Amino acid sequence: MANLRFLEACRRQPVDATPVWFMRQAGRYMAEYRALREEHSLLEICRTPELAAEVTLQPIRRIEVDAAILFSDLLLPLEPMGLPFDFVKGEGPQLERPIGSPADIDRLRTFEPRAALAPVLDAIKLVQRELAGRVPLIGFVGAPFTLASYAIEGGHSSNFARTKALMYGHPEAWHRLSERLAAAAAEYLVAQIEAGVDAVQIFDSWVGVLSQADYREFALPHTRRIFDAVGRRVPTIHFGTGTAVILGELREAGGDVIGVDWRIPIDVAWERIGLDRGVQGNLDPTVLLGPTERMFSQVDDILARVGGRPGHVFNLGHGILPMTPVEHVQMLAQYVHSASRRAR
Ligand code: CP3
């Protein structure tokens, strides 16, 4: 591999410059992605290995990132479980028949990811052939809580009321659902590793809506099963937003590297996580809208707080926003490299 910075940082080894990649580094802020979306739906891209591979590589050609992330979507495993969905323009994902009762959970199907999600695994092989070791490739799955929230709400939610109502009202059904989702996610992630990804990230994007006690009771044991299934095969990243008060619990669930959002200073977060793990983050994605002086000074602040300690992967606290100027993303990646090299 020509560029080992990202994998070294995941293992908390010293690096020549801080590695950087961005959640949603492929997507609507790029003209070449928008052009492809004129011709194909999001699900078509995800289910066509050549298209998914092409979109995965788009940011690698233009931006100085130290890792590629497979272009796919968190929700793909829901369909073979018996929860079909589509992406509706301007509204995001919509499930045809969201889970409404414990009986719906017992109707869910198990599936073999090597068959049901074969196009994703083929995309991984294509990307690895094209990358030829230039940068590592990250695979991913959704954590049980975040997947369950889509399965129950049927789409995006602001208060997760249905999700919590099922969790509190039918705890045994909640745990059955979470076990199903964890088992599916674990098998799918192992299949991605067999297909060739070099690291994996588990997204628990919305878990920050839980209290510490609820996280411990309703989410932690299920997420831990996914990390246990991966074991030490490849470096693992555990990501969520709004998690400042549950960082210790996220660490307990698993992850060599814990993702942190912008609501908490990265050094405070790292202390809470423990210095024997890596940390990923944590620039506010809206800072990329400009002015760039503020973007650069925020990078300086993050790097100063990290203070050169091995184990930092630079990223945003959440995904790149569609209205972000591509030039700002390019400048940001370059700046992280040059500023962190200077500081060494
Ligand atoms: O990061 C990357 O570059 C890899 C690609 C990626 C996508 N989805 C493509 C996508 C990844 C890692 C995901 C994960 C994902 N999907 C998450 C977890 C990450 C996060 O943002 O917290 C979630 C919650 C989903 C579910 C999902 N997919 C939603 C809620 C939406 C609609 C929101 C939106 O931004 O419109 C999607 C659609 C989606 N998935 C897009 C992309 C690039 C939007 C682009 C399009 O419509 O063309």
Residues whose N, C-alpha, C, O or C-beta is under 5 A from the ligand:
A	BS01	CP3	F22 M23 R24 Q25 A26 G27 L42 I69 L70 F71 S72 D73 L74 G92 P93 F203 S205 G319
